[in-house]
Amino acid sequence: MPANFPRIARIGALASLSLLALAGCSKNHGELVVDDTVGVTALRTPCPLIDIPDMTGDVTLLAPGRLDSNAIDTVAVITNLRKSCDNGLHLPKLTARVDFDVLARRNDTHGARHIDLPYFTVVERGGATIVAKHVSTIGLDFADGQDRASAHGTASAVIDRAEATLPPAIHARLVRKRKPGDTDAAVDPLSLPDVKAALAKATFELLVGFELTDQQLAYNVRR
């Protein structure tokens, strides 16, 4: 069921709806083009944004019963996010995929060792509402004598194209050319409350991060 994603665990919040909702598109391949007649040029795609929520991009494994930095056993980070999306197929359902790497370092290099780390995939709408969540695990294998290991992970989401598309009326307001002297020529349509709300509703994010325990999250917050 939809739920609110904790504020502390995200950096994908729509602090600037107009920037985030219109980001990440190549020229002439977005859903929306805002003409620069009034100083705004932007493109929008229905494909979800990708991000790592705040405090969830790394995990630190500590020795049992200890919380100090000297108790660090293993540290792992999620990095190198790459997104693909089948927007060009114009199907009713959009499939987005994110590939990423997990890099890990351990302090004790004696013996070969395997570690499984849980990570989540969240589809979030409008910067606040979770519409889907899935938890998986990624395995890391340290060779004897080696302090570093890496692994490749993937996550995907299916999104209804209609839900990620701006309503025609909002689209028409944004693409309408305005001339100097028009009563609304100096008004940025992206600043209007109803336009902001429509952009938020049509904006999805695919978020990936480590599924942390309360102790692991608390450690990340304290650093």
N, C-alpha and C positions, 0 to 999 in steps of 0.2 A: 504494500500500500504506500501511497505517497507519504513522505515525511520530510521534516525540515532537517537539513544537514547542519551540524553544529558549526557556528561561525568560526571557531578556533581551528577547524579542520579544513579550511578552504582558502585558496588565493584566487579562485575564479569568480568571486563575488562581482556583481555588475556595478562596481563603483562608478563606472562611466558607461551607461547603457549604449550610448551612441557609438563609442569607440569599440567596445567589445562585440556588439551585435553586428558591426560592419567590418570586422577585422578578418585578416587571413584569406583574402581573395585575390586572384590574379585579374588583370585588367580585362574587362568585357566578358567575364565568365560568372559574374554574380547575378543574383536575382534582381538587385536594385541598383540603379545608377542615379545618384543625385547630381544634377547638372551644376557646373561651377558658376552659373550666372550670378548666384548670390554667395559665392565663395565656398561652397561645399561640394566635394567630389568624393564619393565612396561607393563601394560595392558590398553586397551582402550575399551570402550563400546559405542555403538551408542546412548544410552539413554542420554537425556539432563542433564547438570549440573543444580543444583538449587541454588538460591541465593536471597538475599534481597539487592537491589541496595542501594548504599550509600545515606544517608539523607532521605530515605523513609521507614525505619523500625519502626519509631515512629511518632506520631502526637500529637500535643499539641493544645487543644482548649482554647482560651483566651476569656476573657470578651470583648464584642463588643467595638471597637474603642481603644483598649489598646494593647500594645506590650511588657510591662514590665513583669518580672517574678511574680510579685505580682498579676497579672491578670489571672494567670493560673486557669482554671476551671477543665479540665480533661486531663489526659495524658494516651495514649494507646501505646502498643508496640506489634509488631509481633515477635513471638518466637517459638521454638520447631518445626522447619521444618523437615518433614519426607517425603522421596520420595519413590514412587513405580513405576516400569516400566515393561511392558510386553515383554521385550527383548527376554525372553526364549521361547516365543510362535513362534518366527521366522516369524511373519506376515509382509507383505509389509509396513504396517503402524504401527509405534510405538505409544503407548499411555502411557504417563507419567502423574503421579498425585502427587501433593504435598499437604500434610495436615499440618496445622499450628494452633497455638493458638494465640489469641489476649487477652492480659491482660491489664486491665484499672484501673485507680485510679482517684477518683474525690475528690475535696476539700469540697464541700458542700454536706453533707450527709442527708439533710432534704428531706424527701419524696422519693417515688419510682420514678425511671427515666429510660427512654429508649433512647439510642443513636444509630444512624446508621452511620457507618463510611465507606466511599468508599475505595475500594482497587483495584489495577490493577493486571492483569496477562499478562506478556509479554513473547513472544518467540523471542529470539534474536539469530542471527547467526553470527559467526565469531567475536563476541565481539563488534560489531558496528551496525549491521543492524537489525531493528525490522521487523519480518515477520508476527506477529500477536499481537494484543492487545485487552484485554477485561476488562471492568470495572464492578465490582460487589459491593455489600454492605454487611457488616456484622453487626449484631445487638448486642448490649450489654444492659443488664438489671440490674440496680442497685436496690437492695431492700432498703426499708426505713431504714435509719440509717447505711447503709453499704457504705464503701468508695471504695470497690473493686468489680469488675465484670470480667467475662471471657467468651469467646466464641470460638468455633471451626470453622475453615474455610478450604475450599478446593479450589484447582485450578488444571486444567489439560491442556494437550496439545497433539495434534496428529502430529507426524513428519514422513515424508517419510524416510523409512529405507535407501533407496539408497542414499538420500541426506546426511545422517549422517554416511555414510560408506566411508572409504578411497578408492581412486582409486586403482585398482590392481597393477599398476606400482609403486605407492608410498608404498603400503603395502609390495611389494616384496623387495624394497630397504631397508625398515626398518627391515624386518625379516632375511635378508641375513646375514649369519655368516661371520665375518671377522677375519682373523688371524693376529697375530703380524707379521709385515713385509709387509703386504698389503699396497699399496699406500694410501688407505683411512682409514687405521686402526685407526688412531688417530682422525678422523673426526666424530663428533657426527652427525648422519643424521638428528636429530631433530633441528640442528642449520642451516640447509640449507634453503635458502629462498623459494624454490619451495615446500619443505616438510612442512615448516611453513605455507605457504599459503594453502596447501591442508588440513592440520590439522584444520586451522581456518575455512575453508569453510565447513568442515564436523562436526564442533563443534557447538552444540546448547545449549542454556541456557533457563531454565524456571525461570523467575524472578517474584517475588511477593513483593508488597509494597503498602503503603497507597497512594491513589490518592490525593496528597496535593494541596491546593490552593497556589498561589504565596506567600501569607502572611505566610502560615504555612511552606513552604519551606524556606523562608527567615529567619524565626525564628530558624529553625534547623541549618541553615548555621551559624548564629550568635553565637550559643552556644559554 
